[in-house]
Structures are given as structure tokens and as C-alpha cells.
Amino acid sequence: MTAFINPLKPRSRGIPQKIAEIKGWVRTAFALEEGVAISLSELTCRDEGCPDVETVIGLLREGHPIEVHRLHMPLTEVSEADVRKLAAGS
């Protein structure tokens, strides 16, 4: 018996691996302790002159407000250099 393959199913495109990779870069670039949670989201950017999609990085430290950083590019295009530049500017 052959398994049914849904041709309409979205393709993974390696997103889970990319998220793990970016989180590692963020932890290193921002010199975060293991207890700091990192949130990654890809959102529609509504700001004037902003690309259609942006990657939002949230740093969640216990007892502190969420620290939010934005990269004006899709998650799949984020590089380690982008994260280092973001950390250097914060």
C-alpha cells in the first residue's frame, strides 16, 4: 500500500533548524545565560518603508520586561552577522 502524499501540505523549508541556529547566535551575541528564554517570530511589518516581513527577537529575562529586537528580513534570510550587528547596536 502506498502512503498518501498531500501535495498542498506546506513544505518545511528547514525552519525548525534555522530557528535553533538563530537562537544559538542570539545567545552567543547577546552573551545570554541559559535561563534567558529567546522568542523568535516572523511577522508582517506595517511600518512605512519596511519590508513585508520582519523577524522579531524577544529576550525574556526573569523579573525584567521583554527586550524586543527587530530584523527587517524574513527569518530564513537572517545570518549570524545580522545577529551580531543587532547585538552590537543594543
Secondary structure by P-SEA (a helix, b strand, c coil): cbbbbccccccccaaaaaaaaaaaaaaaaacccccbbbbbbbbbbcccccccbbbbbbbbcccccbbbbbbccccccccaaaaaaaaaac
